[in-house]
Amino acid sequence: MEIEFKFHIPAERLQAVQAAMRRGAVVRTRLQARYFDTAGQALAAQGIVLRLRKEGRRWVQTAKATGDNALHRLEHNVDLGAASAGIATPAVDPERHQGTPVGDRLAKVLAASGEPLVERQSTDIVRLTREVRTGGAGAGAAVVELALDVGKVIAHAGTPDARESPVCELELELKRGDVQGLVALARRWSQQHGLWFSTVSKAERGARLLAGVEAVPAVKAEAPRFGEAADGRAIQQAVVASCLAQMLPNASEIAAGGTDEEQIHQLRIGIRRLRTALRELAGLDTRTDLFNRAEWEPRLVDAFRALGMLRDREQVLALAQAQLGKAGAPAFDPLAGDPASADARSPGEVVRAPGFQSVLVSLIGFTASVSAEPGQAAEAAPDDAGPLNAGDAHRLLRQRLQRLHAQTVRDGRRFESLATEAQHRVRKRLKRLRYLAEFAAPLFADASDDKSAARYLKRLRPAQDALGRFNDEAVALTLYRKATARDARAWYAVGWFSARHAAGAKACRKALGKIEKAPRFWKKKN
């Protein structure tokens, strides 16, 4: 099992990173690799990489696959010996990985596809490696290998259609010791050199070159995967891993300069889901320092609000202008001359910000499950400190789901009489209820009725939609009200949205009322 971080290095930072690498003993190696897959890309579809690489004078065949979380990778290497003059490149053979976890997965996928392997792309990389010890001799002690890769990925080599993509990245791999030592070192290097976490592998770069695509679809949320009888800590880790599985690929694309609205939207959803997890799951492990909401929350809020401001100024206004146009409103740009628009950070700047990247690194480390090495004692802790057992964890989740459900129903009855801020809190609480229900659904799955959670979530949707529309119109009203200081035509929109406010609040109250009798899947059956 390989545990590593991979960061993209901005071109203007490369020289400083190279200098920092050379402050210790480094080894320089040229790596020339060939990547294999079926014509239908069966391996890539399952997160598997099969590679034949010349490392200096030796050939090594490697199979990799995604692991349990963002840090873990299944990997198996086979040393094929030194290259000889006049001897052709060795043939790739998947059976070399037979009997290993990644080899078994590889064999299963190839058997199902029924297609032969073909060479898909190649790489030519110069790697500098350096070994670093961190954390002293106690908790957090680790030996980490730093690998600086500079070079290129090549598709359609030797043909008129040849394409290349530059590679400039830093990998930090845990060789032995505590994963938190790796996390601390990764955080330090990323902060010092302005690096950002990247989910795009060399194999994926090549696949994009072959397909001739630059933008990829946004990644949406998936349910957490829990082990059998997961305790409180395991539940926390699985839920955070689920949030990161949505956040990291979208953040990686945005950090690299992507401006896809759906990727930004899905990143914001991932952040909101993560904030719900930090808030509602905190009691599952009484060692609060391991679930550090106080440190992580402010930086997540900053990124969420900055990305939300961009959405408000683009998507919400676009919808508002379409509505106003149908109503006969005068056409104009309500953001013209707005100093806040000129000062707004780009999505990439928000995601590349050191504070946000630091949180991502810490959260990735939190999801990594590695035990202390033999002979390494755990830090002393109070007798009652630690994760709740599975039964107590489920009990706590039931209590929190029931509390959120009851609060949402109570406030729904009086929604129209609530102050604006209180109405906004109802919307946020409903989202927390939805996300916590989605997190907990697999834990309360009933073999006799596996659709109960889906039915409950379906009953929430009308209220989510009504509150979403209500909030978008409130945001538009605020933006147009500010615009009145620069353009009198904004008053039409102010009046139009103000007139719709009461009807929107009534629609929210009616939609929220439908939640009250929704069958609660978390309740124990008699």
N, C-alpha and C positions, 0 to 999 in steps of 0.2 A: 504494500500500500504506500503510495507516494503522497506526501503532504507538502503543498507548495503554494506560494503566491506568485502571480505574474503581473508585472506593471509595464505600461507603455511609457517610454521615455520621450518627451518632446525633443525635437531636433536641437533646440537651443540649449538643452540641459545635458546633452550627451557628453560633451567634453568634461564637465564637472563630475559626472558619474564615472567616467573612465579614470579620472584622476583619483577619485575616492577609492575605486577598486584597487588601484596600484599602490595604495598605502600599506597593503599587505602582500604576501607572496601570491602571485597569480600564475595560472597556467593558460597558455594560448593554444587553442585547438581549432582546426578547420573542420567543419561538419558539412558533409554533402549527403543529403538525404533524398530518397525516393519514396513517395507515398502511394499506397495501393488501396483500391476499392473495387467494387463491381461497377459495371456501366450504369446501373441504376442507383448507385451510391447507397447500397444497403447498410454498409458499415457506418457511414456518416449519419444516417438516419437514426442509428441506435447509439450514437456517441462513442463509436469505436474508431481507433486509429491503428493502422498497420504500416510500419515504417521499416525501411532498410537504409541504414546510415553508415557512411564511412567516417569514422572518428579518428582523425589523424591517419594512421596506417592500418587501423583495424576496422572490420565490418561488424556491425551490431544490428540484429533484427529486434524490433520492439513492438509490442502490442500494448495499447492503452485504452482505457474506458473510463467513463465518468463514475465517480464513487457516490458516497452517501451525502456529501455536501460540497460546498464550493472549494474546500481545501483538499479533499480526498480524491485521489485518482488510483484506479487499478492499473498496475504496470508490471510487465514481465519482459526482461531483456535476455537475449541469447547472443553470446560472443561467438562470432563465426571465424575468428582468427585474423591474422594479418593479411593485408592485401599483397598479392604477388605480381611482379611485372609480367605483363602479357596474359594474365589470367582475367577472364571476364568477371563482371560483377556477379556475385552469387545470386541464385534464384531465391525469390521469396517463398517461404513455406509455412503456412499457418499451423501445421502440425508441430512445429517447434515449441509452441506454447501449450501443447496438450497437457491437461491435468492441473492447470492453474485457473484461478477464478476468471481472469480476463480471457484466457485461452478457451475455456468452456463457453463463455459468452460469444466469442468470435466464431467458434465452430457452429454454434446453434444458428447464428445469423446467416452464415454462409450456406449452411444446409437448407435453410428456409428460402433463401434467394434463388438457389440453383444456378447462379451465374458465376463465371470464372473471374478471377482477379485480373485487373488491368492497372498499369501505372497511371496515376491521375495527375500528379504534379511533383515538383522537386524543390529543394531549398539549397542555398549555398550560404553558409553562416560562418562567421568568425566568432568564436566564443572565448571569453575570458572567465575563468573560474577562480574562486577564492573561498577558503573555508574560514568561518568566523565562530568563535566561542562567545556565548553571551549568557548573562545571568549569574555568573559566579558558580558556586557549588551547591546552592540550595534550590528552592522552588524557582522555576523559570529558567534553570540552566539548560542550555541547548547548544548543539553543534549544527550550524546552518551553512549550506553551500550557496554562495552567490554566483549567479551565472549571467553575464552580460552578453547578449546576442545581438550582433549587427550583421546585416546581410540582406537577402532577398528571397522571396518565394517566386517560383517560375511556373507558369502554365503554358502548355503548347510549345515547349522548348524545341528549338530547331525548325520551327515552321513559320510561315508568314504571319500566323495569328498569335505569335508568342507575346505573352504579357508578363509583367513583373510587378511585385508589390514589395516595398521596403519593409524590413524588419528592424526594430530598434526597441528592445525590451530587456527587462531585468527580472530574473526568476530567483526566488529564495526558497530553497528546499530544506525541510527538516531532515537531517541525517540521523540524529538521535537526541533524546532528551524531551523536555517539556514544550508542548506546542505554544505555550504563552511566551516562551523565549523567542520563538519564530515570529509571533505576532508583534512583540515589542520591537524587534529588529526591522520588520517590514514597515511598521508605523514610522520608525525613525528615518529610514531611507526614503520613504515616499514623501514625508514632510520636508526633509532637507532638500530634496531635488525636484519637487513639484511633479511627482509621478502619479499616474492614476491606474487603478485596478482594471485589468483588461480580461475579458472572457473569450477573446478571439484567438484561437490557436493558429499555428502555422498551417495546419491541415485545413482549417476553415478558411483562412486567407486564400489558399490555393483553390478551394472549391468555389469561392466567390469569383476568382479570376476566370476559372473555367466557364462559369455560368454567365460571366459578363455583367454581374450585378454589384452595386455598391451598397444600396440600402437593403435591409432585411426586415421582415415583419416584426412588429412589437411582440414581446413575450407577455402572456397573461398569467394570472394566478392559477395555481393548482393546489389541491388539497394537501395537507401535511401527510407524511408517511410515518406512522408510529410502529415501534416494535411491540412485541407481545408484552402485556402488563407493564407498559411504560410508566416510570415514576415521574414525579414532578419535574425533575431536571431534564429527563429525556423528552417530556412533552414540550418544555420550553425550547429545547434545542431543535426539535422537529418543526415547530411552528416558525421559529426564526429562520431556519433553513428554507422553509417554504416561501417566506417573504423575500429572502435573498435570491431565491431562484427566479423570482419575478423582477426584482430590482436590478440585480447585477448586469444581466445582458442588456437591458434598456439603458442603464447608466453608462455602460461601456460604449455603446453606440453614440450616445449624446456627448460624452466626454471627447470622443474622436471628431466631433464637429457635426454630428447628425442633428437635424431639426425636425424630424418626423413628429407630427402632432400626437399620433397614437402612442409612440414610444414615450413621449413626455407624459402623456395622460396615464399610461400604465406604470411609469415610475412613481407618479404621485399616488396612485392607488396602492402600490407596494409600500410606500412610506407610511400611508395611513394605516394599512394592515399591520405594519411593524409597530407603529405607535400604539395600536390597540393591544398587540401582544405584550409590549413592555408594561402597559398599564394594567391589563386584566390578568396576566399570568405571573405577576411579580411574587405572589404568595406561594407559588408551587415549590419554591426552594427558599428556605429561610436564610440562606447565605446571600444576603442582598447584594454584597459586593460583586457577586458573579453575574448579576442581572442589573447592570448599572444604568438604570433609567435616568438618574440625575445627571450623568455625564453625557449620555447619548441624546436625550430628548431635545435639548435646546438646538443642537446642530441639525437634527432632523426637521425641527419646526422651521428653522431658517431656510433650508432647502425647499421644503414643502411650500412655504409662503412665496418664495421667489419664483418657483415654477408656476404656482397658482396665479401670481400676478401676470405672468406671461399669458396664461390661458385666458384670464379675464380680459386682457387687452386684445386678444385675437379671436378666440372661439366664441366667448360670450357676446362680445360686441358684434361679431358677424351675425349671430342669431338675432340679436336685438335689432340690428339695422334691417334685416329681412322682415321682421315683424312690423317695424315702424314704416318701412317702405309700403307695405300693403295697406297701412292705415293712412297713407297720404302725408307722412311727415316729410319735411324738407331734408334733402340729402346733404350731408356734410361729414367731415371727419372729426369726431369728438375728441380725438387725441392730438390734433394739430396744435402745436405750441405748448403741449404739456411737458414740463421739465422732467416729470417722473418717467416719461417714455424714453427720453434721451439718456437718463441715468440708469435705466434698467439693465441688469446683467443678462447676458445671453444664457441659454440653457447649458451650453458647454462650460461657461464660467462658473455657473452654480454647481455643477456636478464635479468639476475639477478642483473646487475650493478645498484647501487643506483640511478644514474642519469636517466636511462631509466625507472625504476620503478616509480620514482617521476613524470615523464611526464605522464605515464599511469594513475596514481592516479589523477593528475590534469585534464586530459582530460575526464576521467570518470565523475568527478565532474562537468565539463563544460556541459556535456550532460544532467545532472539531472535538470529537470524543477520543482522547488518548489517555491511557492510564499512566500513572507514575512508573518510572522504570524500577525494576527490582532493587530493593534496598533504599529507595528514595521515600522518605517518610512524608506523609501528608501533614500539612500545617495543623496545629492543634485547633480544635473548634469546640464550642459548647456542646453538651450532650444532645440538646434539642435542635442543633443546627444541622441543616441538610435538606434534601428533597423529601417531599411528601411521598408516601407510598401510593400505589395506583388507586386504591380505594379512597384515600383521603383527597387525592388530587381530583378525582371525579366528583367527589362531594363539593369541593370548593368551586369547581367549574359550574356545577348545577346551581349553586348559590348565586354566582355572578351572572349567569344567564337569566335566572329568575328575577334578580334585582333590576337588570337592564330592561327586561321585558315589562316589569311592573311600572318602572319609571316612565318608559316610553308611552305606555297606555294611559297613565295618569296625566301626563303633560299633553297627550293628544286630545283628551276631552276638553281641555281649556286652551287649546292652541291659539285661538283667535284673540284671547285676552292677554296673552303673554307679551312682554316687551320684546323688542327686536332681538336683543342679545339672547334672551331666553329661548326664542324661537330657533335661533341659530344653534343653541346647545341641544335642542331636541333633534335636529338634523344630525349633529355629530354623534349623539348618543345612539340614534338609530343605526348609523354606520358601524359603531362599535358592537352593537347587538348583532348585526349581520355578520361582521367579520369573526366575532367570537363564536357564533353559531357555526360558521363554516369551518373554523379551526377544530371545534369540538365534535362535529358531526361523525367523523370516523370512530371516535372513542365511544360513542353511544349508539353505534349501528346495531340494529336488531335484526337477527337472521330471519325473523318472521315478517319483518316490515322494514326493508332497507330504503324505503322512499320517504320515511317520516320526516327526516331533516329537510329533504328537498321540498316537501309540501309546506313546511314552516317557512322556509326561505322564500317560496313563491308568494306566500301571504304578505311578506314584507315589501315586495317589489312595487305595488301601487303607491305605497307611502314614500318609498325612496324616489320614485319618479316625480310625485307631486312636490315633495320637498326640494328636489333638485331644480325643477322649473321655478319654484318660488324663490330659491336662493339665487339663481341666475338672473332673475328679474330684479332682485334686490341689489345685486352687484351692478347691473346695468344702470339702475336708478342712481346709484352712488357715483358712477363714472360720469353720467350725463349731468348730474347736479354740479359736479366740479367743473364741467365744461361750460356751464352758464357764465362763469367769470370771463371766458374767452370768446364765447359765441352765443348770442341770444337765441339762436335757433335750437339750442339744447333744451330750452324751456318746453318745447312741444313734447319731447321725450319724457321729461320730468313729469309733466301732467299726465301723459298717457300711462306710464308705468305706475304712478301714484294711484290712478283710478282703478287699476287692476289689482291693487294690493289686497283689498278686502276679499274679493272673490278667490284669489290665490290662497289666502289663509283658510278660508272655508273649505276649499278643496283638500288642503292638507289635513284639516281636522277630520273630515269624512274618511280619507284614506287611512289615517292613523287609527281610526275607530275599528277598522276591519282586522287589526292585529290582535285585539283583545281575546277573541275566541279561537285564535290559531292554536292547533294542537301542539303542545310543547314536547318535542322529541326527547328532551333530556329528563323528563319526569319518569321516575321509576314506576313500572307497571305492577299492579297488585297480582 
